[in-house]
Amino acid sequence: WTGLSSNANFNTWKVYINDTSGNQNSSNVSFSVDIVNPQVTINYPINYSNFSTKLVNVNFTIIDASLSICWYSNNSGKTNNTFTCGTNLTTHNWIEGINNITIYANDTVGNRNSSDITFRVDTIVPSITLISPINNSGDSDGNITFNYNVTDANSISNCSLIFDEIVNQTNLSVTKDTNQNFTLNNLAIGSYNW
């Protein structure tokens, strides 16, 4: 008998037998049919997100009527790490850079499914070098070009000129490891900080 549909309820099949003398007996077995893989959904973090901390919680949902085992693997040397199904990963320090994580779930009859995400951990602050004007220098015309250079392992989102503790200009298309500049014209006589 084939083609039973998947259901969480138990099915029972029973066989009766009798012999020519009229003796009867029976035997039965209860079983369930499960042809559905567990549903695994990673809710957080969002795929391709960025974090400035190594402690990133991974929250997910696993749905199945008969879960057996759950585990995860990632690119930082952690493979096939089992955990209690339904428990989020909240105490793991991920590696600097790209992290790939896959959450797996297996049910009691061997149906298996997984979900994966990639996220970046970047805890290293960008490095900035203020090239000119140098500290305690002077200018004769009030037109100043502020030269700087930024370095980082990843791309730079933006750089801002903070002039006397106020954001004056922002560059949204920064090329790292290349001299960049801001310009201010017609500055009044005085001392300034940038």
PyMOL commands that set and color helices and strands:
alter all, ss='L'
color gray80, all
select strands_A, chain A and resi 7-18+24-33+39-44+49-51+59-63+67-74+81-83+97-107+112-121+127-132+144-151+159-163+166-171+180-184
alter strands_A, ss='S'
color yellow, strands_A
deselect
rebuild
show_as cartoon
